[in-house]
C-alpha cells in the first residue's frame, strides 16, 4: 500500500519539478537563440554574403 506524502515532501517534490521546468525553459531558449543565429548565417550564405 502506498503511503501518503507529508506536506514537506510534497513541497520538495513540487520545487524539484519547478526547477526542472525552469531548466528546460532555459535550454529551449538557448536552442531557439542558436537556431536563429544559424538561420541568419544560412540566409547570408544563400545571398552570397559570408562574414
PyMOL Python script that loads the backbone (N, CA, C, O; Angstrom):
from pymol import cmd

cmd.read_pdbstr("""\
ATOM      1  N   UNK A   1       0.837  -1.188   0.000  1.00  0.00           N
ATOM      2  CA  UNK A   1       0.000   0.000   0.000  1.00  0.00           C
ATOM      3  C   UNK A   1       0.883   1.252   0.000  1.00  0.00           C
ATOM      4  O   UNK A   1       1.900   1.308   0.690  1.00  0.00           O
ATOM      5  N   UNK A   2       0.482   2.236  -0.772  1.00  0.00           N
ATOM      6  CA  UNK A   2       1.261   3.455  -0.915  1.00  0.00           C
ATOM      7  C   UNK A   2       1.003   4.387   0.265  1.00  0.00           C
ATOM      8  O   UNK A   2      -0.139   4.611   0.666  1.00  0.00           O
ATOM      9  N   UNK A   3       2.100   4.926   0.812  1.00  0.00           N
ATOM     10  CA  UNK A   3       1.932   5.829   1.952  1.00  0.00           C
ATOM     11  C   UNK A   3       1.670   7.248   1.460  1.00  0.00           C
ATOM     12  O   UNK A   3       2.032   7.596   0.336  1.00  0.00           O
ATOM     13  N   UNK A   4       1.051   8.055   2.290  1.00  0.00           N
ATOM     14  CA  UNK A   4       0.760   9.443   1.939  1.00  0.00           C
ATOM     15  C   UNK A   4       2.005  10.296   2.113  1.00  0.00           C
ATOM     16  O   UNK A   4       2.834  10.040   2.986  1.00  0.00           O
ATOM     17  N   UNK A   5       2.122  11.301   1.280  1.00  0.00           N
ATOM     18  CA  UNK A   5       3.241  12.230   1.379  1.00  0.00           C
ATOM     19  C   UNK A   5       2.961  13.259   2.471  1.00  0.00           C
ATOM     20  O   UNK A   5       1.823  13.684   2.670  1.00  0.00           O
ATOM     21  N   UNK A   6       4.004  13.640   3.160  1.00  0.00           N
ATOM     22  CA  UNK A   6       3.854  14.741   4.107  1.00  0.00           C
ATOM     23  C   UNK A   6       3.843  16.044   3.323  1.00  0.00           C
ATOM     24  O   UNK A   6       4.229  16.076   2.154  1.00  0.00           O
ATOM     25  N   UNK A   7       3.408  17.104   3.959  1.00  0.00           N
ATOM     26  CA  UNK A   7       3.385  18.404   3.310  1.00  0.00           C
ATOM     27  C   UNK A   7       4.787  18.810   2.872  1.00  0.00           C
ATOM     28  O   UNK A   7       4.964  19.351   1.781  1.00  0.00           O
ATOM     29  N   UNK A   8       5.786  18.552   3.715  1.00  0.00           N
ATOM     30  CA  UNK A   8       7.166  18.907   3.385  1.00  0.00           C
ATOM     31  C   UNK A   8       7.664  18.140   2.169  1.00  0.00           C
ATOM     32  O   UNK A   8       8.348  18.702   1.313  1.00  0.00           O
ATOM     33  N   UNK A   9       7.322  16.853   2.091  1.00  0.00           N
ATOM     34  CA  UNK A   9       7.733  16.047   0.941  1.00  0.00           C
ATOM     35  C   UNK A   9       7.068  16.544  -0.347  1.00  0.00           C
ATOM     36  O   UNK A   9       7.691  16.605  -1.407  1.00  0.00           O
ATOM     37  N   UNK A  10       5.810  16.890  -0.223  1.00  0.00           N
ATOM     38  CA  UNK A  10       5.081  17.397  -1.382  1.00  0.00           C
ATOM     39  C   UNK A  10       5.677  18.725  -1.855  1.00  0.00           C
ATOM     40  O   UNK A  10       5.855  18.933  -3.055  1.00  0.00           O
ATOM     41  N   UNK A  11       5.982  19.617  -0.919  1.00  0.00           N
ATOM     42  CA  UNK A  11       6.603  20.898  -1.255  1.00  0.00           C
ATOM     43  C   UNK A  11       7.939  20.670  -1.948  1.00  0.00           C
ATOM     44  O   UNK A  11       8.245  21.331  -2.940  1.00  0.00           O
ATOM     45  N   UNK A  12       8.743  19.731  -1.428  1.00  0.00           N
ATOM     46  CA  UNK A  12      10.054  19.433  -2.015  1.00  0.00           C
ATOM     47  C   UNK A  12       9.900  18.887  -3.440  1.00  0.00           C
ATOM     48  O   UNK A  12      10.642  19.278  -4.341  1.00  0.00           O
ATOM     49  N   UNK A  13       8.938  17.989  -3.638  1.00  0.00           N
ATOM     50  CA  UNK A  13       8.730  17.422  -4.968  1.00  0.00           C
ATOM     51  C   UNK A  13       8.265  18.485  -5.967  1.00  0.00           C
ATOM     52  O   UNK A  13       8.704  18.495  -7.117  1.00  0.00           O
ATOM     53  N   UNK A  14       7.388  19.366  -5.530  1.00  0.00           N
ATOM     54  CA  UNK A  14       6.913  20.427  -6.408  1.00  0.00           C
ATOM     55  C   UNK A  14       8.066  21.368  -6.745  1.00  0.00           C
ATOM     56  O   UNK A  14       8.197  21.796  -7.891  1.00  0.00           O
ATOM     57  N   UNK A  15       8.902  21.693  -5.763  1.00  0.00           N
ATOM     58  CA  UNK A  15      10.056  22.570  -6.009  1.00  0.00           C
ATOM     59  C   UNK A  15      11.018  21.930  -7.006  1.00  0.00           C
ATOM     60  O   UNK A  15      11.551  22.610  -7.884  1.00  0.00           O
ATOM     61  N   UNK A  16      11.239  20.626  -6.871  1.00  0.00           N
ATOM     62  CA  UNK A  16      12.116  19.928  -7.812  1.00  0.00           C
ATOM     63  C   UNK A  16      11.549  20.000  -9.224  1.00  0.00           C
ATOM     64  O   UNK A  16      12.287  20.208 -10.187  1.00  0.00           O
ATOM     65  N   UNK A  17      10.248  19.829  -9.341  1.00  0.00           N
ATOM     66  CA  UNK A  17       9.626  19.897 -10.667  1.00  0.00           C
ATOM     67  C   UNK A  17       9.698  21.316 -11.231  1.00  0.00           C
ATOM     68  O   UNK A  17       9.924  21.497 -12.427  1.00  0.00           O
ATOM     69  N   UNK A  18       9.508  22.319 -10.379  1.00  0.00           N
ATOM     70  CA  UNK A  18       9.636  23.711 -10.831  1.00  0.00           C
ATOM     71  C   UNK A  18      11.056  23.982 -11.321  1.00  0.00           C
ATOM     72  O   UNK A  18      11.249  24.640 -12.343  1.00  0.00           O
ATOM     73  N   UNK A  19      12.046  23.475 -10.594  1.00  0.00           N
ATOM     74  CA  UNK A  19      13.439  23.654 -11.002  1.00  0.00           C
ATOM     75  C   UNK A  19      13.708  22.985 -12.340  1.00  0.00           C
ATOM     76  O   UNK A  19      14.394  23.544 -13.195  1.00  0.00           O
ATOM     77  N   UNK A  20      13.168  21.789 -12.517  1.00  0.00           N
ATOM     78  CA  UNK A  20      13.352  21.055 -13.770  1.00  0.00           C
ATOM     79  C   UNK A  20      12.710  21.807 -14.934  1.00  0.00           C
ATOM     80  O   UNK A  20      13.310  21.931 -16.001  1.00  0.00           O
ATOM     81  N   UNK A  21      11.501  22.304 -14.732  1.00  0.00           N
ATOM     82  CA  UNK A  21      10.808  23.049 -15.784  1.00  0.00           C
ATOM     83  C   UNK A  21      11.592  24.316 -16.132  1.00  0.00           C
ATOM     84  O   UNK A  21      11.746  24.646 -17.308  1.00  0.00           O
ATOM     85  N   UNK A  22      12.081  25.016 -15.126  1.00  0.00           N
ATOM     86  CA  UNK A  22      12.860  26.235 -15.377  1.00  0.00           C
ATOM     87  C   UNK A  22      14.124  25.916 -16.182  1.00  0.00           C
ATOM     88  O   UNK A  22      14.491  26.659 -17.092  1.00  0.00           O
ATOM     89  N   UNK A  23      14.779  24.813 -15.842  1.00  0.00           N
ATOM     90  CA  UNK A  23      15.981  24.407 -16.574  1.00  0.00           C
ATOM     91  C   UNK A  23      15.631  24.078 -18.027  1.00  0.00           C
ATOM     92  O   UNK A  23      16.361  24.461 -18.941  1.00  0.00           O
ATOM     93  N   UNK A  24      14.538  23.384 -18.239  1.00  0.00           N
ATOM     94  CA  UNK A  24      14.128  23.050 -19.603  1.00  0.00           C
ATOM     95  C   UNK A  24      13.781  24.300 -20.406  1.00  0.00           C
ATOM     96  O   UNK A  24      14.090  24.379 -21.595  1.00  0.00           O
ATOM     97  N   UNK A  25      13.141  25.275 -19.764  1.00  0.00           N
ATOM     98  CA  UNK A  25      12.823  26.526 -20.452  1.00  0.00           C
ATOM     99  C   UNK A  25      14.105  27.234 -20.877  1.00  0.00           C
ATOM    100  O   UNK A  25      14.179  27.775 -21.980  1.00  0.00           O
ATOM    101  N   UNK A  26      15.128  27.232 -19.998  1.00  0.00           N
ATOM    102  CA  UNK A  26      16.406  27.858 -20.359  1.00  0.00           C
ATOM    103  C   UNK A  26      17.063  27.124 -21.524  1.00  0.00           C
ATOM    104  O   UNK A  26      17.629  27.756 -22.415  1.00  0.00           O
ATOM    105  N   UNK A  27      16.990  25.807 -21.523  1.00  0.00           N
ATOM    106  CA  UNK A  27      17.564  25.014 -22.625  1.00  0.00           C
ATOM    107  C   UNK A  27      16.847  25.331 -23.933  1.00  0.00           C
ATOM    108  O   UNK A  27      17.490  25.507 -24.967  1.00  0.00           O
ATOM    109  N   UNK A  28      15.529  25.405 -23.892  1.00  0.00           N
ATOM    110  CA  UNK A  28      14.748  25.711 -25.095  1.00  0.00           C
ATOM    111  C   UNK A  28      15.084  27.110 -25.599  1.00  0.00           C
ATOM    112  O   UNK A  28      15.257  27.309 -26.802  1.00  0.00           O
ATOM    113  N   UNK A  29      15.178  28.077 -24.696  1.00  0.00           N
ATOM    114  CA  UNK A  29      15.503  29.452 -25.099  1.00  0.00           C
ATOM    115  C   UNK A  29      16.880  29.502 -25.745  1.00  0.00           C
ATOM    116  O   UNK A  29      17.063  30.165 -26.765  1.00  0.00           O
ATOM    117  N   UNK A  30      17.841  28.811 -25.165  1.00  0.00           N
ATOM    118  CA  UNK A  30      19.192  28.782 -25.718  1.00  0.00           C
ATOM    119  C   UNK A  30      19.200  28.124 -27.098  1.00  0.00           C
ATOM    120  O   UNK A  30      19.866  28.599 -28.018  1.00  0.00           O
ATOM    121  N   UNK A  31      18.468  27.051 -27.229  1.00  0.00           N
ATOM    122  CA  UNK A  31      18.381  26.346 -28.513  1.00  0.00           C
ATOM    123  C   UNK A  31      17.723  27.232 -29.570  1.00  0.00           C
ATOM    124  O   UNK A  31      18.187  27.294 -30.709  1.00  0.00           O
ATOM    125  N   UNK A  32      16.650  27.910 -29.196  1.00  0.00           N
ATOM    126  CA  UNK A  32      15.981  28.809 -30.138  1.00  0.00           C
ATOM    127  C   UNK A  32      16.903  29.940 -30.572  1.00  0.00           C
ATOM    128  O   UNK A  32      16.908  30.329 -31.740  1.00  0.00           O
ATOM    129  N   UNK A  33      17.682  30.465 -29.637  1.00  0.00           N
ATOM    130  CA  UNK A  33      18.633  31.530 -29.963  1.00  0.00           C
ATOM    131  C   UNK A  33      19.663  31.026 -30.970  1.00  0.00           C
ATOM    132  O   UNK A  33      19.971  31.708 -31.948  1.00  0.00           O
ATOM    133  N   UNK A  34      20.187  29.840 -30.727  1.00  0.00           N
ATOM    134  CA  UNK A  34      21.189  29.256 -31.633  1.00  0.00           C
ATOM    135  C   UNK A  34      20.591  28.983 -33.012  1.00  0.00           C
ATOM    136  O   UNK A  34      21.243  29.210 -34.031  1.00  0.00           O
ATOM    137  N   UNK A  35      19.365  28.502 -33.042  1.00  0.00           N
ATOM    138  CA  UNK A  35      18.698  28.258 -34.327  1.00  0.00           C
ATOM    139  C   UNK A  35      18.548  29.563 -35.093  1.00  0.00           C
ATOM    140  O   UNK A  35      18.768  29.607 -36.304  1.00  0.00           O
ATOM    141  N   UNK A  36      18.171  30.631 -34.385  1.00  0.00           N
ATOM    142  CA  UNK A  36      18.031  31.939 -35.037  1.00  0.00           C
ATOM    143  C   UNK A  36      19.360  32.399 -35.622  1.00  0.00           C
ATOM    144  O   UNK A  36      19.407  32.901 -36.745  1.00  0.00           O
ATOM    145  N   UNK A  37      20.447  32.226 -34.856  1.00  0.00           N
ATOM    146  CA  UNK A  37      21.776  32.599 -35.352  1.00  0.00           C
ATOM    147  C   UNK A  37      22.130  31.800 -36.605  1.00  0.00           C
ATOM    148  O   UNK A  37      22.623  32.362 -37.582  1.00  0.00           O
ATOM    149  N   UNK A  38      21.884  30.513 -36.577  1.00  0.00           N
ATOM    150  CA  UNK A  38      22.194  29.657 -37.724  1.00  0.00           C
ATOM    151  C   UNK A  38      21.325  30.008 -38.929  1.00  0.00           C
ATOM    152  O   UNK A  38      21.776  29.932 -40.071  1.00  0.00           O
ATOM    153  N   UNK A  39      20.089  30.389 -38.670  1.00  0.00           N
ATOM    154  CA  UNK A  39      19.197  30.771 -39.757  1.00  0.00           C
ATOM    155  C   UNK A  39      19.719  32.025 -40.454  1.00  0.00           C
ATOM    156  O   UNK A  39      19.698  32.104 -41.683  1.00  0.00           O
ATOM    157  N   UNK A  40      20.183  32.996 -39.686  1.00  0.00           N
ATOM    158  CA  UNK A  40      20.747  34.222 -40.263  1.00  0.00           C
ATOM    159  C   UNK A  40      21.982  33.880 -41.093  1.00  0.00           C
ATOM    160  O   UNK A  40      22.137  34.380 -42.207  1.00  0.00           O
ATOM    161  N   UNK A  41      22.856  33.034 -40.559  1.00  0.00           N
ATOM    162  CA  UNK A  41      24.060  32.640 -41.305  1.00  0.00           C
ATOM    163  C   UNK A  41      23.691  31.941 -42.607  1.00  0.00           C
ATOM    164  O   UNK A  41      24.293  32.203 -43.649  1.00  0.00           O
ATOM    165  N   UNK A  42      22.704  31.054 -42.547  1.00  0.00           N
ATOM    166  CA  UNK A  42      22.283  30.330 -43.744  1.00  0.00           C
ATOM    167  C   UNK A  42      21.740  31.297 -44.786  1.00  0.00           C
ATOM    168  O   UNK A  42      22.041  31.170 -45.973  1.00  0.00           O
ATOM    169  N   UNK A  43      20.942  32.260 -44.346  1.00  0.00           N
ATOM    170  CA  UNK A  43      20.403  33.255 -45.285  1.00  0.00           C
ATOM    171  C   UNK A  43      21.527  34.078 -45.907  1.00  0.00           C
ATOM    172  O   UNK A  43      21.469  34.398 -47.095  1.00  0.00           O
ATOM    173  N   UNK A  44      22.556  34.429 -45.117  1.00  0.00           N
ATOM    174  CA  UNK A  44      23.697  35.177 -45.650  1.00  0.00           C
ATOM    175  C   UNK A  44      24.451  34.342 -46.688  1.00  0.00           C
ATOM    176  O   UNK A  44      24.862  34.855 -47.728  1.00  0.00           O
ATOM    177  N   UNK A  45      24.626  33.061 -46.397  1.00  0.00           N
ATOM    178  CA  UNK A  45      25.321  32.170 -47.338  1.00  0.00           C
ATOM    179  C   UNK A  45      24.530  32.071 -48.647  1.00  0.00           C
ATOM    180  O   UNK A  45      25.097  32.122 -49.739  1.00  0.00           O
ATOM    181  N   UNK A  46      23.215  31.928 -48.510  1.00  0.00           N
ATOM    182  CA  UNK A  46      22.388  31.806 -49.701  1.00  0.00           C
ATOM    183  C   UNK A  46      22.402  33.087 -50.548  1.00  0.00           C
ATOM    184  O   UNK A  46      22.252  33.017 -51.768  1.00  0.00           O
ATOM    185  N   UNK A  47      22.578  34.245 -49.918  1.00  0.00           N
ATOM    186  CA  UNK A  47      22.661  35.520 -50.641  1.00  0.00           C
ATOM    187  C   UNK A  47      24.082  35.820 -51.095  1.00  0.00           C
ATOM    188  O   UNK A  47      24.318  36.785 -51.822  1.00  0.00           O
ATOM    189  N   UNK A  48      25.031  34.989 -50.664  1.00  0.00           N
ATOM    190  CA  UNK A  48      26.424  35.200 -51.042  1.00  0.00           C
ATOM    191  C   UNK A  48      27.155  36.193 -50.181  1.00  0.00           C
ATOM    192  O   UNK A  48      28.213  36.691 -50.565  1.00  0.00           O
ATOM    193  N   UNK A  49      26.607  36.488 -49.019  1.00  0.00           N
ATOM    194  CA  UNK A  49      27.231  37.418 -48.085  1.00  0.00           C
ATOM    195  C   UNK A  49      27.765  36.606 -46.908  1.00  0.00           C
ATOM    196  O   UNK A  49      27.028  36.291 -45.974  1.00  0.00           O
ATOM    197  N   UNK A  50      29.050  36.272 -46.963  1.00  0.00           N
ATOM    198  CA  UNK A  50      29.650  35.463 -45.906  1.00  0.00           C
ATOM    199  C   UNK A  50      30.504  36.360 -45.038  1.00  0.00           C
ATOM    200  O   UNK A  50      31.335  37.114 -45.545  1.00  0.00           O
ATOM    201  N   UNK A  51      30.306  36.285 -43.738  1.00  0.00           N
ATOM    202  CA  UNK A  51      31.098  37.103 -42.810  1.00  0.00           C
ATOM    203  C   UNK A  51      32.331  36.364 -42.364  1.00  0.00           C
ATOM    204  O   UNK A  51      33.120  36.893 -41.581  1.00  0.00           O
TER     205      UNK A  51
END
""", "prot")
cmd.dss("prot")
cmd.show_as("cartoon", "prot")
cmd.util.cbc("prot")
cmd.orient("prot")
